[in-house]
Amino acid sequence: MKCPRCEYEWKPKIIKPKECPRCKARLDYTPGPVGAPKIGKKGGEKEMTSKLPWATVALIIVVVAAIGAWKIFANPTTPVTPTTGYATVTVGSTNVVFTGTIPTYSGIENIYIMDTESGYAKDSDLGTVTTGRMGTITGSGGTANIPYENSFDIVVAFKLRAPENAAYAAKENAHVELTASGGFTIGPENLPNDNMWTFASENSGTHYGWVRVNAIWDNGGNGYKLLADGSLSLSSVRLFGWGPSA
């Protein structure tokens, strides 16, 4: 006798065997194709139907995961192209008083935008150097165009003269205030003397003479940054001298 399912041949001991001794397939009904599921067992259809939704859910999860991966990796965000290629720092036309380079008495000479990472000398006349200087603002309403996403310091260069505007000529007798808004916000903030660097001086006695000083805002040594097409407005920059002598 030959099994219609696995084609195994043997000599049965009874006339009509009920199953194949090899694959255990039932021989008392007409079998389907090789590998077809058994449907002769009572309740078989019900069990298969109950399992179908689980298979469907698993398939949906796989598809969603694949779509999510495509969105993340196949379509990266396009970098923003700046309109101008730079950022701007502007000084307001009010509350900022310039007296020009090396004033006769006390006053703000210039405002320099310096590259934080350039290693520029803080105790030097930044108006005479080119390394690290990203921009110079020489008067009220002035603007400096600087590279975007570059770390920079804001340097207010000033001169303090005694006895006209201070008891004596020293950075400790100067007080500088800065207010900025736009790409980020500063103050109004009074700069500590530790962030002031004297780069020139001339003194004749205790109450006579002058000093030239760089007051540096450097964000704790980290510098500031502006995005492409970003802007910063220095709305108030003021210099004070402590008590001229009587």
C-alpha positions in Angstrom: 0.0 0.0 0.0 1.2 3.5 -0.8 0.5 6.6 1.3 -1.1 9.3 -0.9 0.5 12.1 1.2 4.2 11.0 1.8 4.2 8.2 -0.8 5.5 5.7 1.8 4.9 2.1 0.7 4.3 -0.8 3.1 2.3 -4.0 3.5 -0.6 -3.3 5.9 -1.6 -6.0 8.3 -5.3 -5.1 8.0 -7.3 -4.5 4.9 -8.1 -0.8 5.4 -5.6 0.9 7.7 -6.7 4.2 9.1 -3.4 6.0 9.0 0.1 6.0 7.5 2.7 4.4 9.8 5.2 7.0 8.7 3.5 10.4 8.6 0.4 9.4 10.5 -1.8 10.9 7.9 -5.4 9.7 8.0 -6.3 7.3 5.2 -10.1 7.2 5.8 -10.7 10.5 3.8 -9.4 12.0 0.6 -6.3 14.2 1.5 -5.5 17.6 0.1 -2.2 18.7 -1.3 1.1 17.9 0.4 1.7 20.3 3.3 -2.0 21.5 3.6 -3.3 22.1 7.1 -5.4 19.4 8.8 -9.1 20.4 8.8 -10.6 17.1 9.9 -10.1 18.0 13.6 -13.2 19.5 15.2 -12.7 23.1 16.0 -9.7 23.5 13.7 -11.2 26.3 11.6 -12.1 28.2 14.8 -8.5 28.0 16.1 -7.1 29.3 12.8 -9.5 32.2 12.6 -8.6 33.3 16.2 -4.9 33.4 15.3 -5.3 35.4 12.1 -5.7 38.9 13.7 -2.4 38.4 15.6 -0.5 37.7 12.4 -2.1 40.8 10.8 -1.1 43.0 13.8 2.5 41.8 13.6 2.6 42.7 9.9 1.3 46.2 10.5 3.9 46.9 13.2 6.7 45.9 10.9 5.4 48.2 8.1 5.0 51.2 10.5 8.5 50.6 11.8 9.9 50.5 8.2 8.1 53.8 7.3 9.4 55.5 10.5 13.0 54.5 9.6 12.5 55.8 6.1 11.3 59.2 7.4 14.3 59.5 9.7 17.1 58.3 7.5 16.0 58.7 3.9 14.9 62.4 4.0 17.4 64.4 6.1 16.6 68.1 6.9 18.0 70.4 4.3 20.4 73.0 5.8 19.0 76.6 5.8 20.7 78.8 3.3 21.3 82.2 4.7 20.1 85.2 2.7 23.1 87.4 3.3 25.8 84.9 4.5 26.5 86.8 7.7 25.0 88.0 11.0 24.9 91.6 12.2 25.7 93.5 15.3 24.2 97.0 15.5 24.7 99.8 18.0 21.6 101.9 18.8 21.6 105.6 18.0 20.5 106.5 21.6 22.1 105.7 24.9 25.4 105.0 23.2 27.9 107.9 23.2 31.1 107.6 21.2 33.9 110.1 21.4 36.0 108.8 18.6 39.4 107.1 18.7 41.6 108.3 21.7 39.3 111.0 23.0 40.7 114.1 24.7 38.8 113.3 27.9 36.8 110.2 28.9 34.6 108.3 26.5 33.9 105.2 24.4 36.4 104.9 21.5 35.1 101.9 19.5 33.3 98.7 19.9 35.1 95.6 18.5 33.7 92.2 17.7 36.5 89.8 18.3 36.8 86.1 17.5 36.8 84.2 20.8 39.0 81.4 19.6 41.6 83.6 17.8 43.7 84.2 20.9 43.7 87.9 20.5 45.6 90.0 23.1 43.1 91.5 25.5 45.5 94.1 26.8 46.3 95.5 23.3 44.9 98.3 21.1 42.5 96.2 19.1 42.1 99.1 16.6 45.7 98.4 15.3 45.4 94.6 14.9 43.7 92.5 12.3 44.0 89.0 13.7 40.8 88.0 15.4 38.9 91.2 14.7 35.6 90.3 13.0 34.1 93.8 13.0 34.5 97.4 14.3 31.7 99.8 15.2 33.0 103.4 15.4 29.8 105.4 16.1 26.2 105.4 17.1 24.0 103.6 14.7 26.9 101.6 13.3 26.7 98.0 12.2 29.3 95.2 11.9 28.6 92.2 9.6 30.3 89.1 11.1 30.4 85.4 10.2 27.5 83.5 11.6 27.9 80.5 14.0 31.3 81.9 15.0 32.1 82.5 18.7 32.7 86.2 19.4 33.4 88.6 22.2 32.1 92.1 22.5 34.8 94.6 23.4 34.1 98.2 24.5 37.3 100.2 24.3 37.2 103.4 26.4 39.4 106.1 27.8 39.1 107.3 31.4 40.7 110.6 32.4 41.4 112.1 35.9 40.6 114.4 37.6 37.9 115.5 35.1 35.9 112.2 35.2 37.4 110.1 38.0 39.3 110.5 41.3 42.3 108.9 39.6 43.0 107.1 36.4 42.5 103.4 36.8 40.1 100.8 35.5 38.8 100.2 39.0 37.3 103.7 38.8 35.4 103.0 35.6 31.9 101.5 35.3 30.7 100.1 32.0 27.1 99.0 31.3 25.8 97.1 28.3 22.3 96.1 27.2 21.8 93.8 24.2 18.8 92.0 22.6 18.0 90.0 19.5 19.8 86.7 18.9 20.4 86.6 22.7 20.0 89.0 25.6 22.5 90.8 27.8 21.6 92.8 30.9 21.6 95.6 31.4 24.8 94.2 32.8 27.6 96.0 34.7 31.0 94.5 33.8 33.3 93.4 36.7 36.7 94.9 36.8 38.2 91.4 36.2 36.9 91.6 32.7 38.6 94.9 32.0 42.1 95.1 30.5 44.3 98.2 30.5 46.3 98.6 27.3 47.7 102.1 27.6 48.1 104.7 30.4 49.8 108.0 31.3 49.7 109.2 34.9 51.2 112.4 36.5 50.6 112.1 40.2 47.6 110.6 42.0 44.8 112.6 40.5 46.1 113.3 37.0 46.4 111.1 33.9 44.4 108.7 31.8 44.0 105.0 31.0 42.7 103.2 28.0 40.8 100.0 28.7 39.2 97.1 26.9 35.9 96.1 28.6 35.2 92.5 27.4 31.9 90.6 27.4 32.9 87.0 26.6 30.0 84.9 28.0 32.2 83.4 30.7 35.0 82.6 28.2 32.6 80.7 25.8 31.8 83.7 23.5 28.5 84.4 21.9 27.0 83.1 18.6 24.5 84.3 16.1 22.6 82.2 13.5 22.7 82.9 9.8 20.9 86.2 9.1 20.7 86.7 12.9 21.1 90.1 14.5 22.1 91.6 17.8 21.3 95.2 18.9 23.4 96.9 21.5 20.7 99.2 22.7 22.7 100.8 25.5 26.4 101.1 26.1 27.4 103.6 28.9 30.6 104.6 30.6 30.8 106.0 34.2 33.7 107.4 36.2 33.8 107.3 39.9 33.9 110.7 41.7 36.2 113.3 40.3 38.3 114.9 43.0 37.2 118.1 44.8 
